[in-house]
Amino acid sequence: MRPARPFKKLRQGLLHFTAPIIKISGSNTNSDLHFCKPVNITNSITAMSRPGFLFCISPDSTLLKQHVELLAARFPPPGGAALMPPALSSSSQGWNRKVFWGDSGLEDEFWDCLGVQNLFGGGTLVVLRNAQALPADTWKKLSKAMAQANPAVWPVLCLEVEFERGKPKIPAHITRLKAFDFAGKQGWVWQSPGLDARGLQSYIQAQSKKLGLDIPPALLSQLAAALPSNAAAVQLELEKLALLVQTEGENNQLKPEHLSLIRQQAEVDIYRVLRALQNNRNSAEVWAMAMASESGSSNDKMLFGFLGALVREARILWQILFSENVYIPAGALAEKQALAQKLGVRRLAELWELALEAEQGVKSGEVSEDQALERLLADLSLLFSR
């Protein structure tokens, strides 16, 4: 008798997880699942049982996290919540949640989580962020692991990639995997290009309802036009507006004059600034990029966003310098290799020192966000020019 194929065994092993039929993604904007009219490999994901594993694809990390939380609520863990002491639990709607990062490599703990049952009972939600950064060999091992049905574990693989012409830019070694093909056929894939103009209004309505903020229809389009197409930034601005309106105590309704309080800020491409620094561009031009939104902007957002991008870039360059596995688009690899060799170990280490110095200066009160950002850009200019 011909043995069952691995993913067929997986499907059979999950049949006893019964749950109501739900539509995980599609065009229904009344559900919390649909803020940006997600595009899916399958038109919709419907299931009589919990998916064995999931691919969640989006460049917006906030949308990814909200989607995972929503699914965790829709599919409770087997046998109910874990009996874990609150101090030890990272609970996500009853699941014991474990988060790992693909750009940091996968240690033994990750593989143990996939195969070992939680001693406290319940189920383990294993979330792998930035999974696209894993090398091809690791993905082959991961694909085989996904074929093994473990009813107590629910893996969620997050591909945080940009979209181009409506399609996610997923590395070819991932799309060729049996696990990815199987997930597509089963409908275990959710993907979203992020908040577009139409989806932004739906997202604002959903989040404002949760915050108790009443937005008149006449102001919705104006509010959407004033907000960036980034879920984290939108949520932050809505929280501030909700707090202001509640303080005034007038039916929690947004007024036209409140819109002027939203920080009008042209989105700054932090990586564009880094590339300009790397290419030794004119310092005045680099400063113009970074300070493009200085008037009435939130420089603390700019500073700490820049610091995050800087540390991430330093880590990638460090990995390249020491020939570690790191996923980089083929068109950018040669440029990154040249820069890593140019900077060397000592100057790469200085990138972390400069980032730490800027953060410490602001948090200790020694300098303002403006001063820290200006000093950081000056120091980086000197570093890249040496």
Secondary structure as UniProt FT lines:
FT   HELIX           6..13
FT   TURN            14..16
FT   STRAND          18..23
FT   TURN            29..30
FT   TURN            32..33
FT   STRAND          46..49
FT   STRAND          54..57
FT   HELIX           61..74
FT   TURN            78..79
FT   HELIX           86..88
FT   STRAND          91..92
FT   TURN            93..94
FT   STRAND          95..101
FT   HELIX           102..104
FT   HELIX           108..115
FT   TURN            119..120
FT   STRAND          124..129
FT   HELIX           131..133
FT   HELIX           136..146
FT   TURN            151..152
FT   STRAND          153..159
FT   STRAND          163..164
FT   TURN            165..166
FT   STRAND          167..168
FT   HELIX           172..175
FT   HELIX           178..186
FT   STRAND          189..191
FT   HELIX           197..211
FT   HELIX           217..226
FT   HELIX           231..248
FT   TURN            251..252
FT   HELIX           256..261
FT   HELIX           270..278
FT   TURN            279..280
FT   HELIX           283..290
FT   TURN            291..293
FT   TURN            295..296
FT   HELIX           299..321
FT   TURN            322..323
FT   HELIX           330..363
FT   TURN            364..365
FT   HELIX           369..385
//
